């Protein structure tokens, strides 16, 4: 039985090849549009997380996480 070694591209090569593939398949306008879609979703998820944080009762949250009745996987 032989082991297969998985080798990943260095990050700079990965980015370069991905951009080339996008440009070849989509062209410059659609590539730009596609790349900005991911950015918009990220901003939305950050906004959603901030809204969740604002709705938290800090004391109740800390008690739930760090209080004496907090559960752990080791119990």
Secondary structure as UniProt FT lines:
FT   HELIX           11..55
FT   HELIX           58..66
FT   TURN            68..69
FT   TURN            73..74
//
